[in-house]
């Protein structure tokens, strides 16, 4: 995979990299990616972070905490970090994992020969790839409509606006450019997919996705905030593959240092009941 570049967005006001994120970054380098790491909110990069980046061949960049992930990716693009790479991966630090080998995932997705692919596809509003992991081939990344999405001013956008202008905007841009997209898992697959309101599969299907190794990640938000109050989340350790080299202690340490956010989304009772029902059914499914 020559000249494969990963633009990685991380919220890091102290400049420190949590152990689970360091593992994720190291696994990406083993997949052949040269990583440019945006440390949002960081003014001075600590020596430990600089040492880790030097050992793993990662280039760190400090930046203001503005524009969320899309703002970070835009900064890296404007710095020329993507260049003429043959493949460009956008990723962020919003997940724990991987819990199974990433090369297996890349090999599986390469067989689909898509112009753009991601790990999770949502059908909410319109089919779109969740932006925490999206991989572009060179021609697709530099397509004019795609570049117009990345070059927006994200600094004043709310999280909801970023979803509309960034995540959903990329879906519209892919259609405009007639790019073929694919996903490791779509919420159009599986049980109940056509009979109930669409849910975020990274919450409602988390156990099934881990057990089948369809998606070898857990969203940080799920274990830290559990916005839908899923009863199964307390058993997250039991869902992880025993042979994984990922250490569960990394998650435990992170959760101790990062309690639930005081401004976490408030989900109504109907939403919580729906997610618990879907999770119970999919969690038992083969």
C-alpha positions in Angstrom: 0.0 0.0 0.0 2.4 2.7 -1.2 2.0 6.2 0.1 -1.0 5.4 2.2 -1.8 8.3 4.6 -4.0 8.5 7.7 -5.3 11.8 8.9 -6.1 11.1 12.6 -8.1 13.6 14.7 -7.6 13.5 18.4 -9.0 15.7 21.2 -5.9 16.1 23.4 -5.9 19.3 25.4 -2.8 18.1 27.4 -1.2 16.5 24.4 -1.1 13.1 26.1 -2.2 10.0 24.1 -4.3 7.4 26.1 -2.9 3.9 25.9 -5.8 2.6 23.9 -5.4 5.3 21.3 -1.7 4.7 21.1 -2.5 1.0 20.4 -4.9 2.0 17.6 -2.3 4.3 16.0 0.3 1.6 16.2 -2.0 -0.9 14.5 -2.7 1.6 11.7 1.0 2.0 11.1 1.3 -1.8 10.9 -1.3 -1.7 8.1 1.1 0.5 6.1 -0.2 4.0 6.9 1.9 7.0 7.5 0.0 8.9 10.2 -0.5 12.7 10.6 -1.9 13.2 14.1 -3.9 16.3 14.9 -3.8 17.1 18.6 -6.8 19.4 19.1 -6.6 21.8 22.1 -2.9 21.2 22.5 -0.4 24.1 22.6 2.8 22.3 23.6 3.3 18.6 22.7 4.7 16.7 25.8 8.0 14.8 25.5 6.3 11.4 26.0 4.0 12.0 23.0 6.9 13.2 20.9 8.8 10.1 21.8 5.9 7.8 21.0 5.4 9.5 17.6 9.1 9.3 16.8 9.2 5.6 17.6 6.1 4.8 15.4 6.8 7.2 12.6 3.9 9.5 13.3 3.9 13.2 12.6 2.1 15.1 15.4 0.5 18.5 14.8 -0.8 20.8 17.6 -3.9 22.9 16.8 -6.7 24.9 18.5 -9.7 22.9 19.6 -12.2 24.1 17.0 -14.2 22.5 14.2 -14.2 19.1 15.8 -12.9 16.2 13.6 -13.7 17.9 10.3 -11.8 21.0 11.4 -8.8 18.9 12.3 -8.9 17.0 9.0 -9.2 20.3 7.1 -6.1 21.7 8.9 -4.1 18.6 8.0 -5.3 18.8 4.4 -4.3 22.5 4.1 -0.9 21.6 5.6 -0.4 19.3 2.6 -0.4 16.1 4.7 -2.6 14.1 2.2 -0.5 15.2 -0.8 -0.8 12.7 -3.6 -1.2 9.7 -1.4 -2.6 6.6 -3.1 -5.0 6.1 -0.2 -6.3 8.5 2.4 -7.8 7.3 5.7 -9.7 9.6 8.0 -10.0 8.3 11.5 -10.4 9.6 15.1 -10.0 8.7 18.7 -13.7 8.1 19.4 -13.4 4.3 19.7 -11.7 1.6 21.7 -10.0 -1.1 19.7 -9.3 -2.8 17.3 -10.1 -6.1 19.0 -9.2 -8.2 15.9 -6.6 -7.7 13.2 -7.1 -4.6 11.1 -5.3 -6.2 8.0 -8.2 -8.7 7.8 -10.7 -5.8 7.7 -8.7 -4.0 5.0 -8.3 -7.2 2.9 -12.1 -7.8 3.1 -12.9 -4.3 2.1 -10.4 -4.2 -0.7 -12.2 -7.0 -2.4 -15.3 -4.7 -2.8 -13.2 -2.4 -5.0 -15.0 0.7 -3.7 -13.9 4.3 -4.4 -14.8 5.2 -0.8 -15.5 2.8 2.1 -16.1 3.1 5.8 -16.7 0.8 8.7 -20.3 1.7 9.5 -23.0 2.9 7.2 -26.1 4.6 8.6 -29.4 4.9 6.7 -30.7 7.8 8.8 -31.7 10.8 6.6 -29.8 9.3 3.7 -27.3 6.4 3.4 -23.9 7.7 4.6 -20.7 6.5 6.1 -20.1 7.3 9.7 -17.1 9.7 9.7 -15.0 8.1 12.4 -13.4 5.8 9.9 -13.6 6.5 6.1 -11.0 5.4 3.5 -10.6 7.2 0.1 -8.8 6.1 -2.9 -6.7 8.9 -4.4 -9.1 9.9 -7.2 -12.1 9.9 -4.9 -10.4 12.0 -2.2 -9.4 14.7 -4.7 -12.8 14.8 -6.5 -14.0 18.4 -6.6 -17.2 17.8 -4.7 -15.4 15.9 -1.9 -12.8 18.6 -1.5 -15.6 21.3 -1.3 -16.9 19.4 1.8 -13.5 19.4 3.5 -12.7 23.0 2.8 -15.8 24.4 4.5 -15.4 26.6 7.6 -16.2 24.2 10.4 -15.0 26.4 13.3 -18.4 27.7 14.4 -20.4 24.6 13.6 -22.3 22.7 16.2 -22.0 18.9 16.4 -25.4 18.6 14.6 -24.3 21.0 11.9 -21.1 19.0 11.4 -23.2 15.9 10.8 -25.2 17.7 8.2 -22.4 19.6 6.4 -19.7 17.1 7.0 -20.9 13.5 7.3 -24.0 13.8 5.2 -22.3 16.3 3.0 -19.7 13.6 2.0 -22.6 11.2 1.1 -24.1 13.8 -1.2 -20.6 14.6 -2.7 -20.0 10.9 -3.4 -23.3 10.7 -5.3 -22.5 13.9 -7.2 -19.1 12.4 -8.3 -20.7 9.0 -8.9 -18.3 7.3 -6.5 -19.0 3.7 -5.4 -19.2 3.4 -1.6 -19.1 0.4 0.7 -19.1 -0.4 4.4 -18.0 -3.2 6.6 -21.6 -3.1 8.1 -24.7 -1.2 7.2 -27.8 -0.7 9.4 -29.7 -2.0 6.4 -28.4 -5.5 7.3 -29.6 -7.9 9.8 -32.5 -8.4 12.2 -35.3 -5.8 12.4 -33.5 -3.7 9.8 -36.7 -2.9 7.8 -39.3 -3.1 10.5 -38.3 -0.4 13.0 -36.8 3.0 13.1 -33.1 3.0 12.3 -30.7 3.1 15.2 -27.0 3.8 15.5 -25.6 0.3 15.1 -22.5 1.2 17.1 -24.9 1.3 20.1 -27.8 -0.9 19.3 -25.7 -3.7 17.7 -22.5 -3.4 19.7 -22.4 -7.0 21.0 -23.3 -8.6 17.6 -20.7 -6.5 15.8 -18.0 -7.6 18.2 -18.9 -11.2 18.3 -19.0 -11.5 14.5 -15.9 -9.3 14.2 -17.8 -7.3 11.6 -16.6 -4.1 13.4 -13.7 -4.6 15.8 -14.4 -1.4 17.8 -16.6 -0.1 20.6 -17.5 3.6 20.6 -16.0 5.4 23.6 -19.3 7.2 24.1 -21.1 3.9 24.6 -19.0 2.8 27.6 -18.4 6.2 29.0 -21.8 7.8 28.7 -24.2 5.0 27.7 -26.7 7.6 26.4 -29.4 4.9 25.8 -28.9 3.3 29.2 -28.3 -0.1 27.6 -28.3 -2.8 30.3 -25.8 -5.0 28.5 -23.0 -2.4 28.6 -22.0 -3.4 32.1 -20.9 -6.7 30.6 -18.6 -5.2 27.9 -15.6 -7.3 29.0 -17.4 -10.5 28.3 -18.0 -9.4 24.7 -14.3 -9.0 23.8 -12.3 -11.7 22.1 -10.0 -13.5 24.5 -7.2 -13.7 21.9 -7.1 -10.0 21.3 -3.9 -8.2 22.1 -5.9 -5.2 23.2 -5.7 -4.8 27.0 -9.0 -4.3 28.8 -7.1 -2.4 31.5 -6.7 0.5 29.0 -10.4 0.9 28.9 -10.8 0.7 32.6 -8.1 3.3 33.2 -9.7 5.6 30.6 -13.2 5.3 32.2 -11.8 6.1 35.7 -10.1 9.2 34.4 -13.1 10.2 32.2 -16.4 10.0 33.9 -19.7 10.4 32.0 -20.0 13.9 30.5 -22.3 16.2 32.4 -23.8 17.4 29.1 -24.3 13.9 27.6 -27.4 13.6 25.4 -30.7 13.1 27.2 -32.6 10.3 25.5 -36.3 9.9 26.2 -37.8 6.8 27.6 -39.1 5.6 24.3 -35.7 5.9 22.7 -34.1 4.0 25.6 -36.7 1.2 25.4 -36.2 0.9 21.6 -32.4 0.6 21.9 -32.6 -1.9 24.7 -35.0 -4.0 22.7 -32.9 -4.0 19.5 -29.7 -4.7 21.5 -31.2 -7.6 23.3 -32.5 -9.2 20.0 -29.3 -8.5 18.0 -27.1 -9.4 21.0 -28.6 -12.9 21.0 -28.5 -13.4 17.3 -25.9 -15.6 15.7 
